[in-house]
Amino acid sequence: MIKVLLNNHEVKNDVFELIRVFFPGEEIILLENVDKLSKDGLSIISSLENLNGKLYSNTEVYRDNNLISQYQEDIDLIKIYRDSIEKDIRIGIKKSLFNALKEVTDREIPWGILTGIRPVKIVHELLSKGIGDKEIIRVLTEEYKLYDSKAKLILDIGKRQIGHIYPLNKHRFSLYISIPFCPTRCLYCSFPTLPLGRFKNYIEEYVSKLIYEIKSIKKLTEGMEINTVYIGGGTPTAIPPKELEKIIQEVYNSFGEKNIKEFTVEAGRPDTITEEYLRVLNKNKINRISINPQTMNNNTLKLIGRQHSAEDIIKTYNLAKEIGFPIINMDLIVGLPSEGVIEIQKTLGEIKKLDPENLTVHTLSIKRGSKFINTLEEYDLESQDTIGNMLEETITYSKEMGLIPYYLYRQKQILGNFENIGYAKPNMECIYNIAIMEEKETIIGAGMGAVSKVFFPEENRLERVPNFRDIKEYIERIEEQIKNKEKVVKDLLLS
C-alpha cells in the first residue's frame, strides 16, 4: 500500500496514474492530513508551494518514516507552449514526482510523465503553433521526460499524419459501425461483445435497427461530407454475409460509394472468414480489411480462446490476396500469456512471409471486464524488460517489411507502460485510424456500444455521444440515441 498526501493542489488523477507506472498493481490511498502518514511502507507528499511569489512543486518520498527522496520543480522554468499556468503547474507536479520516484525505483520509464493515451496530440499542438522539430524534441524530452527514441517516434508520426488531418473541416466526418457479435469471447477482451451461442437470434433485428440508424445519420449529416467508413466489432464476419451486405449497401445508398475515400471491414478472426464472405466484401468494393492473428503460436491461440490455428490464418490471408483486396491489416498482441521473445519472433517471421500492407502491434492491456483480470495469477506474463525486447523485435521486423509507423496510442493498463503502434507501407495508412486517434475529425457511431465523437474545430473540443451498450436497450431505444446525436451535430453545424 502506498499512501499519498496532496498539499495545495488537486492534481490527483495525474499523480495516481504516474505512481501506478512506477508501482503497477499497488494499492494507492489518498490521505487527508500528514498525521496519517504510514510509519512503515511507502508514503508520498506532493505539494505546490509559493515561495516569495514564485511557484514550486515539491515531492517527498518516505519509507518507514524516513525521507529517501525529494525533488523540487520551478514552475516558471517550464516551457510547454500551452498558455496556461494550470497546465504548467500540472507538468511541474508530475516532473517532481517523476524525478523522486525514478531515484527510488531506478525504473526505466520511456514515456516519462505521460499517462494519457494519445501522446501524438502534443506534437500536433506544437506543430500548429509553428514550433520547429528541434524545440519539439526538447519539450518532449526535457519537460515531458520522454526517451529520445519515443520523442522522435511521435514527432515522425505527427508529421506523417498532417496530410490526412489538415486543413481541419467541421463538415467532414467518418462513420463507425459496430457489429458486436463474436463466435466466442477472447480471454483479454473487455468490449461489450455478444457471443453467438447466446445472442444469435438477435442478429436480424439488430441489423434492421442498425440500417434504420444509418439512414437517420444520413439525414442528420446533410451538408457534411463523408470521409471514411469503418465496420468493427466484435467480429463483423460473425454475422451471415447477406446481413453484412445489407449494411454495406445501405451505407452506399445513404452516402454514395464514390464519396467514401476508405472503407474498412474488420474481418477479424480467420474462423469466421470464408471464401464466400471474402467474395461478398470484394464485390461490395471494400478496399481495406483486417485479418487478426494476434499470435502465430497455436498453443497461445488455444489459451486465449481462439478457435483457429496459425495455418488457418495463412490460408485465409492468401485467399484474401488472391481475391484482390488492395490493403490488408494484421493485428498482433505482444505480451500474451506464456509468450516471450522466441514466440514473437516466430509470429513476426510468419507475418513477414505474408507481407501485409498494414500491421498493428498491440501491447497486452489487462482491462476490467475481461476474463483475464479475474484469473491473472494463473498465467505466466513476461517482465517489463522482456516486453521491451519483444517490442524491439516488432520494430526491426516492421522496418524489414518496409512498414512505417503512422499512428500510436497507449492504454492505462498496458503491460510495462508501453504502446500500441500502427504500421503501414508508404501511402497505405488507414485514414480512419488517424482520425479516431488524433481526434481532429467528427466520428459518427452507429450500433450497440458505438460512441460518436463530434469535433468542434474552433474550440478544439470533442463532445461524446454514446449509444447503449446493451442490445435490448439499443434496439428498444433507437430513437432516443438518434436524437442525442442529432442535437450535438446540429450544435456543430450552427457553431
CORKAPE-V146351 format. One record per helix or strand. SS is the DSSP state (H for helix, E for strand). FROM is the first residue (numbers start at 0). LEN is the number of residues. If there is no record, write none. Layout:
((SS:FROM:LEN) (SS:FROM:LEN))
This chain:
((E:1:6) (H:11:11) (E:27:4) (H:33:3) (E:41:10) (E:53:10) (E:65:9) (H:74:3) (H:84:21) (H:119:9) (H:132:11) (H:147:18) (E:171:8) (E:180:2) (E:193:2) (H:195:25) (E:224:9) (H:235:3) (H:240:15) (H:256:3) (E:261:7) (H:269:3) (H:274:9) (E:287:4) (E:293:1) (H:297:6) (H:309:14) (E:326:8) (H:340:14) (E:357:6) (E:364:1) (H:370:4) (H:375:3) (H:383:17) (E:403:6) (E:413:1) (H:414:3) (E:419:5) (H:430:8) (E:441:5) (E:450:6) (E:460:6) (H:470:6) (H:477:17))
